[in-house]
Amino acid sequence: MKLIEKIGRTKDCYGEEIFSPEISDMVGVTFTEIIKHDDELIFVCDDGQFIFGHYQDCCEKVYIESIVGNLDDLIGEPLLIAEESSIESPSDIKFDYSDESHTWTFYKFATRKGYVDVRWLGESSGYYSEKVNLEFALMLREIIEIARRVEQLPDKIYSLKEQEFLRDFAKLFEIKVAAREREACAKLIEAEIGMNPIWQKHLAAKLRGEA
């Protein structure tokens, strides 16, 4: 079974279907790259990428507090362990900062090359989520394959079928893909030979949030 077939789906607040990965989905996957980008940790494999991060709401902060081990040990070998645990700090423990609520989230990863422990800290007044979010996004080449479907659509732009396709296409990028990847994909679309130039321009604008 392919990884994207294994990962579950759920509905977002708009009723749209999105990926809903579990950390156990990472076990057995061989990762080709691991990227720490600000307070995101991105595990890249051939089929896509698992993205650890946090949806900022208002007055909370969730960030990577420490990484123990070498992330390179998790590359090039199947992941044997992928586990998550969390604990809320007792209210009688005083911190140097003013936030009233604190949640620690711990991740343990391992291949036969070594172990890595990642510790996240969430801080807030107690009214906002301090959770680490895990998401899954397709890689650029899968998105390009989907983009090729436009050649099978009617010539008239903005038919109902085309509008549905564009919604599905744009939805891929609502699974929190980094802006630099949106731009890279937009450039790939623009460079595609043989694609309807009107579609190229429209899809590239979609990726950049201009349409």
SEDOMAR-107631 format. One record per residue: residue number from 1; residue in three letters; x, y, z of N, C-alpha, C, O in turn. Coordinates in nm, 2 decimals, padded with zeros to 4 digits. Last residue first. Example, Ala and Ser with C-alpha at 12.3 -4.5 7.8 and 13.67 -1.06 7.14 Angstrom:
2
pos, code, n.x, n.y, n.z, ca.x, ca.y, ca.z, c.x, c.y, c.z, o.x, o.y, o.z
2, SER, 01.28, -00.22, 00.71, 01.37, -00.11, 00.71, 01.29, 00.00, 00.79, 01.34, 00.11, 00.80
1, ALA, 01.32, -00.57, 00.78, 01.23, -00.45, 00.78, 01.32, -00.33, 00.78, 01.42, -00.33, 00.85
% end
This chain:
211
pos, code, n.x, n.y, n.z, ca.x, ca.y, ca.z, c.x, c.y, c.z, o.x, o.y, o.z
211, ALA, -00.47, 03.46, -00.71, -00.60, 03.44, -00.78, -00.71, 03.39, -00.69, -00.82, 03.36, -00.73
210, GLU, -00.24, 03.47, -00.57, -00.28, 03.59, -00.64, -00.41, 03.58, -00.71, -00.46, 03.68, -00.77
209, GLY, -00.11, 03.27, -00.44, -00.22, 03.33, -00.37, -00.27, 03.46, -00.43, -00.32, 03.55, -00.37
208, ARG, 00.06, 03.12, -00.58, 00.11, 03.24, -00.52, 00.01, 03.31, -00.44, 00.04, 03.42, -00.38
207, LEU, -00.11, 02.93, -00.69, -00.01, 02.89, -00.60, 00.05, 03.01, -00.52, 00.08, 02.99, -00.40
206, LYS, -00.26, 03.09, -00.86, -00.33, 03.02, -00.75, -00.23, 02.99, -00.65, -00.25, 03.01, -00.53
205, ALA, -00.07, 03.16, -01.05, -00.13, 03.27, -00.96, -00.20, 03.21, -00.84, -00.19, 03.26, -00.73
204, ALA, -00.03, 02.91, -01.17, 00.08, 02.98, -01.10, 00.03, 03.09, -01.00, 00.08, 03.10, -00.89
203, LEU, -00.29, 02.88, -01.28, -00.24, 02.79, -01.17, -00.12, 02.85, -01.09, -00.12, 02.84, -00.97
202, HIS, -00.29, 03.09, -01.47, -00.39, 03.09, -01.36, -00.34, 03.00, -01.25, -00.36, 03.04, -01.13
201, LYS, -00.07, 03.03, -01.64, -00.08, 03.16, -01.57, -00.17, 03.15, -01.45, -00.14, 03.20, -01.34
200, GLN, -00.15, 02.78, -01.73, -00.02, 02.80, -01.67, -00.03, 02.92, -01.58, 00.01, 02.92, -01.46
199, TRP, -00.39, 02.84, -01.86, -00.39, 02.76, -01.74, -00.27, 02.78, -01.66, -00.27, 02.78, -01.54
198, ILE, -00.29, 02.98, -02.07, -00.39, 03.05, -01.99, -00.39, 02.97, -01.85, -00.40, 03.03, -01.74
197, PRO, -00.13, 02.79, -02.20, -00.07, 02.91, -02.14, -00.16, 02.98, -02.04, -00.12, 03.04, -01.94
196, ASN, -00.16, 02.45, -02.17, -00.23, 02.57, -02.21, -00.18, 02.69, -02.13, -00.18, 02.69, -02.01
195, MET, 00.16, 02.29, -02.20, 00.04, 02.32, -02.12, -00.03, 02.45, -02.17, 00.04, 02.54, -02.21
194, GLY, 00.39, 02.26, -02.34, 00.27, 02.20, -02.39, 00.15, 02.23, -02.31, 00.04, 02.18, -02.35
193, ILE, 00.61, 02.25, -02.07, 00.60, 02.27, -02.21, 00.47, 02.20, -02.26, 00.45, 02.08, -02.22
192, GLU, 00.63, 02.43, -01.77, 00.58, 02.31, -01.83, 00.56, 02.34, -01.98, 00.49, 02.44, -02.02
191, ALA, 00.70, 02.66, -01.63, 00.80, 02.60, -01.72, 00.75, 02.48, -01.80, 00.82, 02.43, -01.89
190, GLU, 00.49, 02.71, -01.46, 00.52, 02.81, -01.57, 00.61, 02.75, -01.67, 00.61, 02.79, -01.79
189, ILE, 00.53, 02.49, -01.29, 00.41, 02.50, -01.37, 00.43, 02.59, -01.49, 00.39, 02.56, -01.60
188, LEU, 00.76, 02.57, -01.17, 00.76, 02.45, -01.25, 00.64, 02.45, -01.34, 00.65, 02.41, -01.46
187, LYS, 00.68, 02.80, -01.04, 00.78, 02.81, -01.14, 00.78, 02.69, -01.23, 00.81, 02.70, -01.35
186, ALA, 00.51, 02.69, -00.85, 00.46, 02.79, -00.95, 00.55, 02.80, -01.07, 00.51, 02.81, -01.18
185, CYS, 00.69, 02.54, -00.70, 00.59, 02.47, -00.78, 00.53, 02.56, -00.89, 00.50, 02.52, -01.00
184, ALA, 00.83, 02.75, -00.58, 00.90, 02.65, -00.66, 00.80, 02.58, -00.75, 00.83, 02.56, -00.87
183, GLU, 00.62, 02.87, -00.43, 00.69, 02.95, -00.54, 00.76, 02.85, -00.63, 00.76, 02.87, -00.75
182, ARG, 00.57, 02.67, -00.25, 00.46, 02.72, -00.34, 00.53, 02.79, -00.46, 00.49, 02.77, -00.57
181, GLU, 00.81, 02.65, -00.12, 00.77, 02.54, -00.20, 00.65, 02.58, -00.30, 00.65, 02.53, -00.41
180, ARG, 00.81, 02.89, 00.02, 00.92, 02.87, -00.07, 00.88, 02.75, -00.17, 00.93, 02.75, -00.28
179, ALA, 00.60, 02.85, 00.20, 00.59, 02.95, 00.09, 00.69, 02.93, -00.01, 00.66, 02.94, -00.13
178, ALA, 00.52, 02.51, 00.29, 00.60, 02.63, 00.31, 00.59, 02.72, 00.18, 00.58, 02.67, 00.07
177, VAL, 00.19, 02.41, 00.34, 00.32, 02.39, 00.27, 00.39, 02.52, 00.27, 00.33, 02.63, 00.25
176, LYS, -00.06, 02.36, 00.48, 00.05, 02.43, 00.53, 00.18, 02.39, 00.47, 00.27, 02.34, 00.53
175, ILE, -00.26, 02.27, 00.32, -00.21, 02.18, 00.42, -00.07, 02.23, 00.47, 00.02, 02.15, 00.49
174, GLU, -00.33, 02.42, 00.12, -00.39, 02.46, 00.24, -00.34, 02.37, 00.35, -00.38, 02.39, 00.47
173, PHE, -00.25, 02.30, -00.11, -00.16, 02.40, -00.05, -00.22, 02.46, 00.07, -00.15, 02.55, 00.13
172, LEU, -00.46, 02.14, -00.19, -00.33, 02.08, -00.16, -00.24, 02.17, -00.08, -00.16, 02.13, 00.00
171, LYS, -00.65, 02.32, -00.27, -00.66, 02.26, -00.13, -00.53, 02.19, -00.09, -00.50, 02.19, 00.03
170, ALA, -00.60, 02.39, -00.53, -00.56, 02.48, -00.43, -00.56, 02.42, -00.29, -00.49, 02.46, -00.20
169, PHE, -00.71, 02.15, -00.64, -00.57, 02.18, -00.66, -00.52, 02.28, -00.55, -00.42, 02.26, -00.49
168, ASP, -00.98, 02.17, -00.57, -00.90, 02.06, -00.52, -00.75, 02.09, -00.53, -00.68, 02.05, -00.44
167, ARG, -01.04, 02.41, -00.70, -01.06, 02.40, -00.56, -00.98, 02.29, -00.50, -00.91, 02.30, -00.40
166, LEU, -00.99, 02.33, -00.97, -00.91, 02.44, -00.91, -00.92, 02.44, -00.76, -00.83, 02.46, -00.68
165, PHE, -01.19, 02.14, -01.01, -01.05, 02.10, -01.01, -00.96, 02.20, -00.94, -00.88, 02.17, -00.86
164, GLU, -01.42, 02.30, -00.99, -01.40, 02.19, -00.89, -01.25, 02.15, -00.89, -01.20, 02.13, -00.78
163, GLN, -01.37, 02.46, -01.22, -01.38, 02.52, -01.09, -01.36, 02.42, -00.98, -01.29, 02.44, -00.88
162, GLU, -01.39, 02.26, -01.41, -01.27, 02.33, -01.39, -01.26, 02.40, -01.26, -01.16, 02.39, -01.19
161, LYS, -01.66, 02.20, -01.39, -01.56, 02.09, -01.37, -01.43, 02.16, -01.34, -01.35, 02.11, -01.26
160, LEU, -01.78, 02.44, -01.46, -01.80, 02.38, -01.32, -01.70, 02.28, -01.29, -01.65, 02.27, -01.18
159, SER, -01.54, 02.64, -01.63, -01.66, 02.55, -01.63, -01.67, 02.50, -01.49, -01.58, 02.51, -01.41
158, TYR, -01.32, 02.81, -01.65, -01.42, 02.83, -01.54, -01.55, 02.76, -01.56, -01.65, 02.80, -01.51
157, ILE, -01.27, 02.81, -02.00, -01.22, 02.83, -01.87, -01.33, 02.86, -01.77, -01.43, 02.92, -01.81
156, LYS, -01.31, 02.57, -02.24, -01.37, 02.69, -02.18, -01.33, 02.70, -02.04, -01.36, 02.61, -01.96
155, ASP, -01.21, 02.32, -02.30, -01.13, 02.44, -02.33, -01.18, 02.57, -02.27, -01.10, 02.66, -02.23
154, PRO, -01.23, 02.07, -02.04, -01.28, 02.14, -02.16, -01.20, 02.27, -02.18, -01.14, 02.32, -02.09
153, LEU, -00.94, 01.87, -01.94, -01.06, 01.95, -01.92, -01.11, 02.02, -02.04, -01.03, 02.04, -02.13
152, GLN, -00.70, 01.76, -01.98, -00.82, 01.67, -02.02, -00.95, 01.75, -01.99, -01.06, 01.69, -02.02
151, GLU, -00.52, 01.94, -01.89, -00.52, 01.91, -02.04, -00.64, 01.83, -02.08, -00.68, 01.83, -02.20
150, VAL, -00.54, 01.92, -01.62, -00.61, 02.03, -01.69, -00.61, 02.01, -01.84, -00.70, 02.07, -01.90
149, ARG, -00.38, 01.72, -01.54, -00.52, 01.68, -01.56, -00.59, 01.80, -01.63, -00.69, 01.78, -01.70
148, ARG, -00.14, 01.82, -01.46, -00.15, 01.78, -01.60, -00.30, 01.74, -01.63, -00.33, 01.74, -01.75
147, ALA, -00.17, 01.86, -01.19, -00.18, 01.98, -01.28, -00.20, 01.93, -01.42, -00.27, 02.00, -01.50
146, ILE, -00.10, 01.61, -01.10, -00.24, 01.66, -01.09, -00.27, 01.77, -01.18, -00.37, 01.78, -01.24
145, GLU, 00.17, 01.62, -01.15, 00.09, 01.52, -01.21, -00.06, 01.56, -01.21, -00.13, 01.54, -01.31
144, ILE, 00.24, 01.83, -00.97, 00.26, 01.85, -01.12, 00.17, 01.75, -01.19, 00.11, 01.78, -01.29
143, ILE, 00.20, 01.70, -00.73, 00.12, 01.82, -00.77, 00.12, 01.84, -00.92, 00.02, 01.88, -00.98
142, GLU, 00.40, 01.51, -00.74, 00.26, 01.47, -00.74, 00.17, 01.58, -00.78, 00.07, 01.56, -00.85
141, ARG, 00.62, 01.69, -00.73, 00.60, 01.61, -00.85, 00.46, 01.55, -00.86, 00.40, 01.54, -00.96
140, LEU, 00.61, 01.81, -00.48, 00.58, 01.89, -00.60, 00.55, 01.80, -00.72, 00.47, 01.84, -00.80
139, MET, 00.43, 01.60, -00.24, 00.55, 01.66, -00.30, 00.52, 01.73, -00.43, 00.41, 01.71, -00.49
138, LEU, 00.16, 01.66, -00.01, 00.22, 01.60, -00.13, 00.34, 01.67, -00.17, 00.36, 01.79, -00.14
137, ALA, 00.17, 01.66, 00.35, 00.15, 01.73, 00.22, 00.22, 01.65, 00.11, 00.32, 01.59, 00.13
136, PHE, 00.04, 01.63, 00.67, 00.10, 01.56, 00.55, 00.07, 01.64, 00.43, -00.05, 01.67, 00.40
135, GLU, 00.09, 01.73, 01.01, 00.02, 01.73, 00.88, 00.10, 01.66, 00.77, 00.22, 01.63, 00.79
134, LEU, 00.04, 01.79, 01.34, 00.11, 01.70, 01.25, 00.03, 01.70, 01.12, -00.09, 01.67, 01.12
133, ASN, 00.09, 02.04, 01.59, 00.01, 01.98, 01.48, 00.10, 01.90, 01.39, 00.21, 01.94, 01.36
132, VAL, 00.10, 02.06, 01.93, 00.18, 02.05, 01.81, 00.10, 01.98, 01.70, 00.04, 01.88, 01.73
131, LYS, -00.09, 02.28, 02.14, -00.07, 02.15, 02.07, 00.02, 02.17, 01.96, 00.02, 02.27, 01.89
130, GLU, -00.21, 02.47, 02.29, -00.06, 02.46, 02.30, -00.01, 02.33, 02.23, 00.09, 02.27, 02.26
129, SER, -00.48, 02.68, 02.23, -00.42, 02.55, 02.21, -00.26, 02.56, 02.22, -00.20, 02.65, 02.17
128, TYR, -00.58, 02.91, 02.50, -00.54, 02.88, 02.36, -00.47, 02.74, 02.35, -00.41, 02.70, 02.45
127, TYR, -00.61, 02.97, 02.76, -00.73, 02.98, 02.68, -00.70, 02.94, 02.53, -00.79, 02.94, 02.45
126, GLY, -00.37, 02.99, 02.89, -00.46, 02.88, 02.93, -00.59, 02.87, 02.85, -00.67, 02.78, 02.86
125, SER, -00.20, 03.17, 02.80, -00.27, 03.21, 02.92, -00.36, 03.10, 02.97, -00.42, 03.12, 03.07
124, SER, 00.08, 02.96, 02.70, -00.04, 03.05, 02.67, -00.10, 03.09, 02.81, -00.05, 03.05, 02.91
123, GLU, 00.32, 02.76, 02.53, 00.29, 02.85, 02.64, 00.17, 02.93, 02.60, 00.15, 02.98, 02.49
122, GLY, 00.47, 02.45, 02.47, 00.36, 02.54, 02.44, 00.33, 02.63, 02.56, 00.32, 02.58, 02.67
121, LEU, 00.77, 02.31, 02.35, 00.70, 02.37, 02.46, 00.59, 02.46, 02.41, 00.62, 02.55, 02.33
120, TRP, 00.91, 01.99, 02.25, 00.83, 02.12, 02.22, 00.78, 02.17, 02.35, 00.74, 02.10, 02.44
119, ARG, 01.18, 01.80, 02.18, 01.10, 01.85, 02.29, 01.04, 01.98, 02.25, 01.11, 02.08, 02.22
118, VAL, 01.29, 01.50, 02.03, 01.25, 01.64, 02.01, 01.15, 01.69, 02.11, 01.05, 01.62, 02.13
117, ASP, 01.54, 01.27, 02.01, 01.43, 01.32, 02.09, 01.41, 01.47, 02.06, 01.50, 01.55, 02.07
116, VAL, 01.67, 01.01, 01.82, 01.65, 01.16, 01.83, 01.53, 01.19, 01.91, 01.42, 01.13, 01.89
115, TYR, 01.90, 00.74, 01.77, 01.78, 00.80, 01.83, 01.78, 00.95, 01.83, 01.89, 01.01, 01.84
114, GLY, 02.05, 00.55, 01.50, 02.04, 00.63, 01.62, 01.91, 00.68, 01.66, 01.81, 00.66, 01.59
113, LYS, 02.04, 00.37, 01.29, 02.16, 00.45, 01.30, 02.16, 00.53, 01.43, 02.27, 00.57, 01.48
112, ARG, 01.80, 00.24, 01.27, 01.91, 00.16, 01.33, 02.04, 00.24, 01.34, 02.14, 00.20, 01.40
111, THR, 01.61, 00.52, 01.40, 01.64, 00.42, 01.29, 01.75, 00.33, 01.35, 01.79, 00.35, 01.47
110, ALA, 01.36, 00.70, 01.59, 01.48, 00.61, 01.58, 01.49, 00.53, 01.45, 01.39, 00.49, 01.40
109, PHE, 01.22, 00.95, 01.79, 01.23, 00.89, 01.66, 01.36, 00.80, 01.67, 01.46, 00.83, 01.74
108, LYS, 00.99, 01.09, 02.01, 01.10, 01.00, 02.00, 01.11, 00.93, 01.86, 01.01, 00.87, 01.82
107, TYR, 00.87, 01.40, 02.13, 00.87, 01.30, 02.02, 01.00, 01.22, 02.03, 01.11, 01.28, 02.05
106, PHE, 00.67, 01.56, 02.37, 00.79, 01.49, 02.34, 00.78, 01.40, 02.22, 00.68, 01.32, 02.21
105, THR, 00.55, 01.87, 02.48, 00.52, 01.76, 02.39, 00.66, 01.69, 02.35, 00.75, 01.76, 02.31
104, TRP, 00.43, 02.05, 02.76, 00.55, 01.99, 02.69, 00.50, 01.87, 02.61, 00.42, 01.79, 02.65
103, THR, 00.25, 02.34, 02.82, 00.24, 02.20, 02.78, 00.37, 02.15, 02.71, 00.42, 02.22, 02.61
102, HIS, 00.14, 02.58, 03.05, 00.26, 02.52, 02.97, 00.23, 02.38, 02.94, 00.20, 02.30, 03.03
101, SER, -00.01, 02.88, 03.15, -00.02, 02.74, 03.11, 00.09, 02.70, 03.02, 00.14, 02.77, 02.93
100, GLU, 00.06, 03.15, 03.19, 00.00, 03.07, 03.30, 00.00, 02.92, 03.28, -00.01, 02.84, 03.37
99, ASP, 00.34, 03.35, 03.11, 00.23, 03.27, 03.07, 00.19, 03.17, 03.18, 00.27, 03.12, 03.26
98, SER, 00.57, 03.49, 03.19, 00.45, 03.52, 03.25, 00.33, 03.43, 03.22, 00.23, 03.43, 03.29
97, TYR, 00.88, 03.32, 03.28, 00.80, 03.40, 03.19, 00.66, 03.40, 03.25, 00.62, 03.33, 03.34
96, ASP, 01.00, 03.15, 03.46, 01.06, 03.29, 03.45, 00.97, 03.38, 03.36, 00.99, 03.50, 03.36
95, PHE, 00.76, 02.96, 03.64, 00.85, 02.98, 03.53, 00.90, 03.13, 03.53, 00.84, 03.21, 03.60
94, LYS, 00.66, 02.75, 03.90, 00.68, 02.88, 03.85, 00.79, 02.89, 03.75, 00.89, 02.84, 03.76
93, ILE, 00.43, 02.51, 03.97, 00.56, 02.53, 03.92, 00.57, 02.67, 03.86, 00.49, 02.70, 03.77
92, ASP, 00.16, 02.47, 04.02, 00.24, 02.53, 04.13, 00.39, 02.55, 04.09, 00.47, 02.60, 04.17
91, SER, 00.04, 02.36, 03.80, 00.02, 02.50, 03.82, 00.11, 02.56, 03.93, 00.13, 02.68, 03.94
90, PRO, 00.25, 02.13, 03.61, 00.17, 02.16, 03.73, 00.16, 02.31, 03.76, 00.25, 02.38, 03.73
89, SER, 00.25, 02.12, 03.26, 00.33, 02.16, 03.38, 00.23, 02.19, 03.49, 00.13, 02.26, 03.47
88, GLU, 00.13, 01.84, 03.09, 00.11, 01.98, 03.13, 00.19, 02.00, 03.26, 00.19, 01.92, 03.35
87, ILE, 00.28, 01.63, 02.84, 00.25, 01.66, 02.98, 00.23, 01.80, 03.01, 00.30, 01.89, 02.95
86, SER, 00.29, 01.38, 02.59, 00.28, 01.52, 02.63, 00.24, 01.52, 02.78, 00.19, 01.43, 02.84
85, SER, 00.44, 01.19, 02.32, 00.38, 01.20, 02.46, 00.38, 01.34, 02.50, 00.45, 01.42, 02.44
84, GLU, 00.49, 00.98, 02.04, 00.46, 01.11, 02.09, 00.40, 01.10, 02.23, 00.33, 01.00, 02.26
83, GLU, 00.72, 00.81, 01.82, 00.63, 00.81, 01.93, 00.61, 00.95, 01.98, 00.69, 01.04, 01.97
82, ALA, 00.85, 00.60, 01.61, 00.80, 00.73, 01.60, 00.69, 00.74, 01.71, 00.58, 00.68, 01.69
81, ILE, 01.11, 00.37, 01.51, 01.03, 00.43, 01.62, 00.98, 00.57, 01.59, 01.06, 00.65, 01.54
80, LEU, 01.22, 00.32, 01.26, 01.17, 00.21, 01.35, 01.08, 00.25, 01.46, 01.00, 00.18, 01.50
79, LEU, 01.23, 00.43, 00.94, 01.21, 00.47, 01.07, 01.15, 00.36, 01.15, 01.05, 00.30, 01.11
78, PRO, 01.49, 00.31, 00.72, 01.35, 00.31, 00.76, 01.33, 00.35, 00.91, 01.41, 00.31, 00.99
77, GLU, 01.74, 00.55, 00.62, 01.70, 00.42, 00.68, 01.56, 00.42, 00.72, 01.51, 00.53, 00.76
76, GLY, 01.77, 00.81, 00.54, 01.83, 00.70, 00.46, 01.81, 00.56, 00.51, 01.85, 00.47, 00.45
75, ILE, 01.78, 00.98, 00.85, 01.78, 00.99, 00.70, 01.84, 00.86, 00.64, 01.94, 00.82, 00.68
74, LEU, 01.83, 01.00, 01.11, 01.69, 00.95, 01.07, 01.67, 00.95, 00.92, 01.56, 00.93, 00.87
73, ASP, 02.07, 01.10, 01.15, 02.06, 00.96, 01.18, 01.92, 00.91, 01.14, 01.90, 00.79, 01.13
72, ASP, 02.03, 01.37, 01.12, 02.08, 01.30, 01.00, 02.08, 01.15, 01.02, 02.07, 01.07, 00.93
71, LEU, 01.97, 01.47, 01.37, 01.86, 01.44, 01.27, 01.91, 01.36, 01.15, 01.83, 01.29, 01.09
70, ASN, 02.11, 01.35, 01.65, 02.15, 01.40, 01.52, 02.03, 01.36, 01.42, 02.01, 01.25, 01.40
69, GLY, 02.02, 01.46, 01.99, 02.05, 01.36, 01.89, 02.08, 01.43, 01.75, 02.06, 01.55, 01.74
68, VAL, 01.76, 01.65, 02.09, 01.87, 01.57, 02.14, 01.90, 01.46, 02.04, 01.81, 01.38, 02.02
67, ILE, 01.64, 01.97, 02.07, 01.66, 01.85, 01.99, 01.78, 01.77, 02.04, 01.89, 01.83, 02.04
66, SER, 01.41, 02.19, 02.24, 01.54, 02.12, 02.22, 01.53, 02.00, 02.13, 01.43, 01.94, 02.12
65, GLU, 01.18, 02.33, 02.18, 01.26, 02.38, 02.29, 01.40, 02.31, 02.28, 01.50, 02.37, 02.32
64, ILE, 01.00, 02.46, 01.92, 01.09, 02.35, 01.95, 01.19, 02.40, 02.06, 01.26, 02.49, 02.04
63, TYR, 00.68, 02.61, 02.03, 00.81, 02.61, 01.97, 00.89, 02.49, 02.01, 00.87, 02.42, 02.11
62, VAL, 00.41, 02.81, 02.06, 00.45, 02.67, 02.06, 00.58, 02.66, 01.98, 00.58, 02.69, 01.86
61, LYS, 00.23, 03.05, 02.22, 00.35, 03.03, 02.15, 00.39, 02.88, 02.17, 00.39, 02.83, 02.28
60, GLU, -00.07, 03.26, 02.21, 00.01, 03.15, 02.26, 00.14, 03.13, 02.17, 00.15, 03.20, 02.07
59, CYS, -00.27, 03.44, 02.14, -00.18, 03.48, 02.24, -00.10, 03.36, 02.30, -00.07, 03.35, 02.42
58, CYS, -00.37, 03.32, 01.87, -00.37, 03.45, 01.92, -00.25, 03.47, 02.01, -00.14, 03.52, 01.97
57, ASP, -00.29, 03.09, 01.69, -00.43, 03.15, 01.71, -00.43, 03.29, 01.75, -00.47, 03.38, 01.68
56, GLN, -00.09, 02.92, 01.47, -00.10, 03.03, 01.56, -00.24, 03.08, 01.57, -00.30, 03.11, 01.46
55, TYR, -00.06, 02.58, 01.45, -00.14, 02.69, 01.39, -00.15, 02.80, 01.50, -00.21, 02.79, 01.60
54, HIS, 00.26, 02.44, 01.44, 00.15, 02.48, 01.52, 00.08, 02.59, 01.45, 00.14, 02.68, 01.39
53, GLY, 00.43, 02.13, 01.34, 00.43, 02.28, 01.36, 00.31, 02.31, 01.44, 00.25, 02.23, 01.52
52, PHE, 00.56, 01.90, 01.12, 00.53, 01.93, 01.26, 00.53, 02.08, 01.28, 00.63, 02.14, 01.24
51, ILE, 00.48, 01.73, 00.84, 00.51, 01.86, 00.89, 00.47, 01.88, 01.03, 00.35, 01.87, 01.06
50, PHE, 00.59, 01.50, 00.61, 00.52, 01.51, 00.74, 00.57, 01.64, 00.80, 00.69, 01.67, 00.81
49, GLN, 00.56, 01.48, 00.26, 00.63, 01.53, 00.37, 00.54, 01.54, 00.49, 00.42, 01.59, 00.48
48, GLY, 00.59, 01.23, -00.01, 00.54, 01.36, 00.05, 00.62, 01.40, 00.17, 00.74, 01.37, 00.18
47, ASP, 00.71, 01.01, -00.12, 00.57, 01.03, -00.14, 00.51, 01.17, -00.09, 00.40, 01.20, -00.13
46, ASP, 00.98, 01.01, -00.04, 00.95, 01.01, -00.18, 00.80, 01.05, -00.21, 00.77, 01.11, -00.31
45, CYS, 00.99, 01.25, 00.24, 01.01, 01.12, 00.18, 00.97, 01.13, 00.03, 00.93, 01.23, -00.02
44, VAL, 01.09, 01.47, 00.50, 01.06, 01.46, 00.35, 01.09, 01.31, 00.31, 01.19, 01.26, 00.34
43, PHE, 00.97, 01.63, 00.77, 01.03, 01.51, 00.73, 00.99, 01.48, 00.59, 00.87, 01.46, 00.56
42, ILE, 01.02, 01.93, 00.93, 00.96, 01.87, 00.81, 01.04, 01.75, 00.77, 01.16, 01.76, 00.75
41, LEU, 00.92, 02.14, 01.18, 01.01, 02.03, 01.15, 00.95, 01.94, 01.04, 00.84, 01.89, 01.06
40, GLU, 00.91, 02.48, 01.26, 00.85, 02.37, 01.19, 00.96, 02.26, 01.18, 01.08, 02.30, 01.16
39, ASP, 01.00, 02.73, 01.35, 00.94, 02.63, 01.45, 00.86, 02.53, 01.38, 00.76, 02.48, 01.43
38, ASP, 01.24, 02.75, 01.11, 01.18, 02.82, 01.22, 01.13, 02.72, 01.32, 01.21, 02.64, 01.37
37, HIS, 01.27, 02.44, 00.99, 01.24, 02.57, 00.94, 01.17, 02.65, 01.04, 01.05, 02.63, 01.06
36, LYS, 01.46, 02.17, 00.95, 01.41, 02.25, 01.06, 01.40, 02.39, 01.01, 01.49, 02.46, 00.98
35, ILE, 01.41, 01.89, 00.75, 01.43, 02.03, 00.75, 01.37, 02.10, 00.88, 01.26, 02.08, 00.91
34, ILE, 01.54, 01.60, 00.63, 01.47, 01.66, 00.74, 01.51, 01.80, 00.76, 01.62, 01.84, 00.77
33, GLU, 01.52, 01.37, 00.36, 01.57, 01.50, 00.41, 01.48, 01.53, 00.53, 01.36, 01.50, 00.54
32, THR, 01.43, 01.12, 00.31, 01.54, 01.16, 00.23, 01.60, 01.29, 00.28, 01.71, 01.33, 00.25
31, PHE, 01.32, 00.84, 00.51, 01.32, 00.98, 00.48, 01.45, 01.03, 00.41, 01.55, 00.98, 00.44
30, THR, 01.12, 00.57, 00.48, 01.26, 00.61, 00.47, 01.26, 00.76, 00.43, 01.21, 00.79, 00.32
29, VAL, 00.88, 00.43, 00.71, 00.91, 00.52, 00.60, 01.06, 00.56, 00.60, 01.12, 00.58, 00.71
28, GLY, 00.84, 00.29, 00.94, 00.87, 00.21, 00.82, 00.90, 00.30, 00.70, 00.94, 00.25, 00.59
27, VAL, 00.63, 00.53, 01.08, 00.71, 00.41, 01.10, 00.72, 00.33, 00.97, 00.62, 00.30, 00.90
26, MET, 00.45, 00.72, 01.02, 00.59, 00.75, 00.98, 00.67, 00.62, 01.00, 00.78, 00.62, 00.94
25, ASP, 00.21, 00.66, 01.12, 00.22, 00.65, 00.98, 00.36, 00.66, 00.93, 00.40, 00.62, 00.82
24, SER, 00.22, 00.73, 01.39, 00.25, 00.59, 01.36, 00.26, 00.57, 01.20, 00.32, 00.47, 01.16
23, ILE, 00.12, 00.98, 01.39, 00.26, 00.97, 01.40, 00.31, 00.83, 01.36, 00.42, 00.80, 01.31
22, GLU, -00.13, 01.02, 01.14, -00.10, 00.98, 01.27, 00.06, 00.96, 01.27, 00.12, 00.93, 01.17
21, PRO, -00.28, 01.26, 00.92, -00.19, 01.16, 00.95, -00.18, 01.14, 01.10, -00.20, 01.22, 01.19
20, SER, -00.51, 01.34, 00.73, -00.51, 01.34, 00.88, -00.42, 01.24, 00.93, -00.46, 01.13, 00.97
19, PHE, -00.58, 01.55, 00.45, -00.50, 01.44, 00.51, -00.51, 01.46, 00.66, -00.50, 01.57, 00.72
18, ILE, -00.92, 01.66, 00.39, -00.77, 01.68, 00.40, -00.71, 01.56, 00.46, -00.77, 01.47, 00.52
17, GLU, -01.21, 01.76, 00.23, -01.13, 01.65, 00.27, -00.99, 01.68, 00.28, -00.93, 01.74, 00.18
16, GLU, -01.43, 02.02, 00.35, -01.33, 01.97, 00.25, -01.25, 01.86, 00.31, -01.21, 01.86, 00.43
15, GLY, -01.58, 02.15, 00.53, -01.63, 02.02, 00.48, -01.55, 01.96, 00.37, -01.58, 01.87, 00.30
14, TYR, -01.47, 02.35, 00.66, -01.55, 02.39, 00.54, -01.61, 02.26, 00.47, -01.67, 02.27, 00.37
13, CYS, -01.32, 02.25, 00.86, -01.44, 02.32, 00.90, -01.52, 02.36, 00.78, -01.64, 02.40, 00.80
12, ASP, -01.23, 01.93, 00.70, -01.20, 02.05, 00.77, -01.33, 02.13, 00.80, -01.44, 02.08, 00.78
11, LYS, -01.24, 01.58, 00.75, -01.31, 01.70, 00.69, -01.27, 01.82, 00.77, -01.26, 01.82, 00.89
10, THR, -00.98, 01.34, 00.68, -01.08, 01.40, 00.76, -01.14, 01.52, 00.69, -01.09, 01.56, 00.58
9, ARG, -00.80, 01.04, 00.62, -00.85, 01.16, 00.57, -00.96, 01.21, 00.68, -01.01, 01.13, 00.75
8, GLY, -00.49, 00.86, 00.68, -00.63, 00.88, 00.69, -00.67, 01.02, 00.63, -00.58, 01.10, 00.60
7, ILE, -00.25, 00.69, 00.47, -00.28, 00.80, 00.56, -00.43, 00.83, 00.56, -00.49, 00.84, 00.45
6, LYS, -00.24, 00.50, 00.27, -00.24, 00.46, 00.41, -00.29, 00.57, 00.51, -00.35, 00.54, 00.61
5, GLU, -00.21, 00.63, 00.04, -00.33, 00.55, 00.06, -00.35, 00.51, 00.20, -00.46, 00.49, 00.25
4, ILE, 00.04, 00.74, 00.07, -00.07, 00.84, 00.06, -00.21, 00.76, 00.07, -00.31, 00.82, 00.10
3, LEU, 00.20, 00.51, 00.07, 00.19, 00.59, 00.19, 00.06, 00.68, 00.18, -00.01, 00.69, 00.28
2, LYS, 00.06, 00.22, -00.09, 00.13, 00.34, -00.09, 00.10, 00.43, 00.03, 00.00, 00.42, 00.09
1, MET, 00.08, -00.12, 00.00, 00.00, 00.00, 00.00, 00.09, 00.13, 00.00, 00.18, 00.14, 00.08
% end
